[in-house]
Amino acid sequence: MEHFSRALPQGGYYPLLRSWDMGGFHLSYLGEEYIPERFPFRENELRTIWGCIEPFINEGFGQNLLIYGPPATGKTTSIRIVFKQLSEIGRALPFYHACGTTFSRVSVYAKILSELRGHDLSLKGATFQDTYEKTMNEIAKRKKRLILTLDDINYVCQLPDFNQLLYSLLRGCGEFGVDVMVILISSSGYINLDSRVMSSLRPVHIKFRQYTKREMYRIISDRAGLAFGDRITEQALKYVSEICVDLRHAFAILAHAASMAKNVIRLDTVRKAALAVRDSNSHAKLRLLTPMELEILKMLPATSTEIKEAVKRRGLSRTTAWRIMDKLRDLELVTAERAARRGNVMVYSPLVDESCLRNLNMRQRSTESFCACDTGRLSIILQRNSGDGDNSLELRSLEML
């Protein structure tokens, strides 16, 4: 999904689960595209978001936003809910872009222009300046107020293209008479942007905390009621809410359990589904690692000092060691805790079973510069060396259960 206005038809649009509504189960209610009519435990955050947007659409001054928090805590869903309301306001132009899927400043402006004109535009031979001017002129002609949401920015915020996109939005729109509000969504409240961008952005920070187990049980029960009716036992629901990492993980287990169940989803079914989801997810993550990263993972548990020494023996830098550990943490393959009475030394422990490492089929891979993933999607930026010294970035998305 790239444009919320296109992704909100009356009947719903669920790209991951649309073919799974069968046998009386309605799994689209478990999909990431589902927009709940009620959004419990996020009422205050929604009020704050709307309070920043409302003055802007009423021809006043809007405040840019940085929405941050752990995965699967309702950040993107909150924007979906707000954008659904904005779609009924003619002067508002809400636009959403997931940076963890594809990103370039040209593509963002081209997609906004496509949204306005109602058809896809070819980017062949398109320059940034030309696409930027056409987009801004189109917005100005239609007298729209652009509300641009950029999701998963922690994956791209250090790229020059990202800073240039924000700078062109925040400082370059005056000559076209276009009003722009920017909403950034990140897993972290700290974003390392160009100082010129930060001085213009000055966002209001809105933190989304992790759901409690009680809150997750309530949300899981509500969704399961919509998806399964009375065809899931209370024991199964309690088990899923206890063992799940987050809501996205819980819905993946329930969806897999539904594909295994003949009639009623019981405790033994969700137990088998949880193991299948865990193993499938772990293997998919491990296949994204380079041989060096796998070697580091196999030596865990280890301290940050021991890891840096292992990397140094390979003739690599301390920065490379930190990059490897950041990647393993982003993939949720390791945990990190501060070592007792040892200053800034961290202890890294593996979260993946040894059997997964043993069974992994080692194949030749491209060198990966960065990887990010969640239970539903793996987004990888692969850095390929073309052989002539030119390193290019390729962004790839893998869909998985």
N, C-alpha and C positions, 0 to 999 in steps of 0.2 A: 504494500500500500504506500503510495507516495503523495496523493492528494486526498485530504480528508473529505472534501466536498464530493469527489468522485467515489470515494470508498464508503459512502453512507447512503446507499439506496434503501428504499423502504423495506425491502425483503431481507436485507442484511447481506454482507459479503464476507465469507470466511475462507480464505485461500488455503489454509492448512487442513481444515476439517470438512470442507463442503461435501466431499464424497462419502463421509462417514455417517451421515444421518440415515440409519437403517435399523430395522428390527425394533422400532419404537424408541430407540435412543436418539436424542437430538444433540449431537456432540458439538454443534456450532456454538452452543452456549459455553463451551470450554475453550473456544478459540480466542486468539489474541485480538481479533477484530470485533468481538462482541462488545457492545456498549451497554452496560447495565442501566436499567431505569433508575435504580437507587444505588448509591455508591457509599456504603457505610464506612465510617471511620476516616473519611477524607473530606468531611463537610467543611472544616475550617480552611483546609488548603484550597478547596474550590472557591470559597468566598474570597480568599486573598487573591487568587488568580483573576477572578472576575472583577474584583475591586480595582485591579491595575489596568484591566482591559477596557472597562466600561467608559471611563473618561475619554479614552482615545477614540472609540467609535462614535462618541458624541461630540466630535470635532474639538476635543480638548487635548490635554497633554497626557500621553500614556507613559508608563514606566516599563522599561525592559526588564525581563525576568530571567533568573537562573534557577531552574527547578532541579534539585539534586537529591540523591538518596540511593539506597541499595537497589538491585534489580527486583522487578516484580513487586513494587510497592505502590503502584497506581499512578506513576508520573505521566506516562503517555496516555493512559485511559482518562485521566483528568482533562488533558488537552482535547481529547476526542469529544468529551462531554461538552466542554466549552465551545469547541468548533461547531458542534451540531447546533448549538444555539445561535452562533454567529452566522451560520448558513442562511438563517431567516432574516438577516439584516443586510439590506441591499448594498450599503456603502462599504461594508467590511469585505476584505479579501483575505480570508484565513488560508494559509498554505503551510503544509507540513513536509519536511524532508528528513528521512532517516540516513544520517551520515555513515552509519555502520554498514550500509548496503552499497551505495555508490556515492561518490562525491567528487565534484569539481565545481568551481564557481560558474563556469559556462553552463553546465548542466542544470544547476539550480535556477538560474535566470531563464533558461530555455523551457524548463518545466512550468515555471510561472506563466510564461508567455503562452505555452500550449494550453494551460488551464483557461486562460482568458479567451483564447481564440477557439477553443473547443475541439482542437485536433492536434495530434503529435507533430512536432517540427523536427526536421533533420538537422543534426549538428555537423554534418559534413562541411568542412571549410569554414565553419562559423568561428569568428573571433570573439573574445570576451567583450571588447568595447562595443561592437556592433550589436551583440545579443543584449547587453546591458542597456544600451540606449533604446532599442526597440521595446524592451520590457517596460522601462520606465515611462516611455511615451504612451504606451498602451494603457498602463495604470492611470496615468494623468488624464488621458482622454476619457476614460470611463469614470473618473472621479472616485476612485477606490482608495481605501486606506488599508495598506498591506500589513498583515500580522503574520510574520514569518517564524515558524517553529523549526528549529534544527535539533534533531534528537541524536543521542549517542555522540555528543561532540567530544567526549574524552578520547575517542579514537582518532580524531583528526585535528584537534585544536592547535597542534603545533605545526601543522602543514602551512606553508606560505599561502596557498590558495584559500585556506579558510580565513586567515586574517585579512587577506585582500577582499574577500567577499564581504565580511562584516564592515570593513572600512568603507567600501563602496556604498553599502546600505546606509550606514550611520552618518557619513559626511558628504557623500556625493549626490544625495537625492534632492538637495535644495534647488539646484538648477532646473529640475523637472517639476517642482511643485508637488512632490509625492511625499506623503506622510508614512513613516515606517515604524513599526514596533517589532522588536526581536525577542523571541522566547527561546532560551537555550535549555536543553535537558541533558544532564550528565549524572554519572554515578558519584562524582566528587564535587564538593562545594568549592574546591580550588581549581581554577582554570588558568593556565599559563598562556596568556594572549599578549600580543603586541601592546606596548604602553599607549600608543595612539588610539588603539581600539578600546582599551579599558577605560581611557579617560572620557570617551564618548558613550560607551555602553552603560556603565554605572548601574548594573542590574540590581533589582530587589531579589534577595535570596529567599527561596522557599524550600525548606527541608521536608522530605517525606521520610518519616521514620519507618523502621521495620515493623511489620505487623506482629502483634503478640500471638501466641498459640491459640488463645481463646478467640481472638479476632479472625485468625485464619480458619478455625473450625466453623465459625459463623458464615464466613464467605464461601468456603468449600461446600457447606451444607446447602446454602442457598442456590449455588450454581448446579450442584448435583440434583437438587429438586427439579430444576428446570430441564436438565439434560436427561434424567432417568426416571423422574416421578418417584414412585414408591418401589422401584426395582433395584434398590441398593440398600444394604443393611446398615444399621447404625454402627455396628462393629467395624465395618469396612470404612465408613467415613471417619471414625475416630482414629483408626490406624493410619490412614493417609494424612490426616492433619497432624499426627504426632511425628511421623517419620519424614515428612516433606521438608525440603530446604526452604522453599518459598512457594507462592501460589502457582507460578508457572510450572514448577516441578510437580505439584499436586495435580494440576489439570492434565499433565502429560500421563501421569500414572492412571488417573481415572479413564482417560481416553483409551489407553492401552488395555485396561481391564475390560472396558466395554467391548473391545474387539475380540476378547477371549471368552466372555461370558455367553452362555446360551440363553439365559432368561433373566436371572437375578444376579447382581454383582455382590459377591460375598467376600468374607475376610480372606479366604484362601486365594481368591482370584486377584485381589489387589496386592497381596504379598508377592505372587508370581509376577504381576505387572511391574511392581516396584523394582524387582531384580532385573527384569528385562530392560526397563528404561535406564537403570544405572549402568548395566553392562554396555548397552548400545551407545549411551552418551560417553562413557569412559573411552571406549575404543575409538569413537569418532574424534575425540579430543587428542588422544595419543597419536593418531595418524597425522596430526598437524605439527608434530614436533620434529625438529632436526635431530640427527644423531647426537650432537653435542648436548642438546636440551634433554634428550632421553637419558644420556649418561649421568647428567646432574640429577635428574629425577630418581634414578636407580640408587644413587649414593645417599639419599635421604633416609632417616633424619640426619641433618647436619646443620652446623652453625653458618652464619653468613661469612665468617672468617674462613672456614674450611672450604666453602663454595668458591670464594674469591681466589684462594690458593690453587684449587683444582683448575679453574679457568686460566689462571696465570701460567700454570705448567703447560698449557696448550698454546702459550704465546699470545693470549688475548687479554684485553684490558679489564679493569675493574668495572667500567661502564657496561661492558658486555655481560658481566656477571649479574649486575642489577637488572639489565634488560631481560635476561633469561628468567630471573626470579619474578619479575613483574609479569611476564607472560604466563608463567606457571600459576601465579596467583589469579590473574584475569581468567584463566581457564578453569579455575577452581580445582586444580590438581594438587595443590599444597595449602597448608595453613602456616601462618607465621606468628610466633610469639616472642616477646622480648625475653632474653635469657636473664635469669636471676643474678643480680649483683655483677653484671658484666657490661654495664653502660649501654651502648647502642647495638650490641651484638644481638642478632635475631636467630631463633631456632626454627628451621623449616622442617615440617613433617609432611609425608605424602598422604593424599586422600584417595589414592587409587590402589586397588588390590594388586598384589604381586602377580597374581594369575593373569591379569590384563597385560602386564608388562611382558610376561613370559610368552604369551600367545600372540603378541603383536608381530605382524609380518613386516620386517624391516625392508623398506624399499627406498630407492633413490628419490630424494625430494629436492625441491628448490629451497634456497636459503630464505627463511621467513624472517622478516624484520619486526613483525608485530602480529599478534593474534588476539581476538576477543570473542567470547562466546557466552551463550546462555542455553537453557534447556531446550529452547525451541529453535534457535538459529545460531549457526557459527559464521562469524564474519571474519575473514582473513585478509590481511594486506600482505601480499608476497612481494618481496623485493628480489627482482631477477636481474642478474648481470648478463648483459647482452654480449659480453666478450670484448667490446671495444671501449670499456670504461664507463659506459652510460648505464646507470641504474634506473630502471623504470618501476613505478608502482602499479601493481595490478590488484584490484579489489574483487574478491570473490565471496559469494554467499552460498552456504550449504544449508538446505532445509532438512531437519531431522525431527524425530519424535522426542 
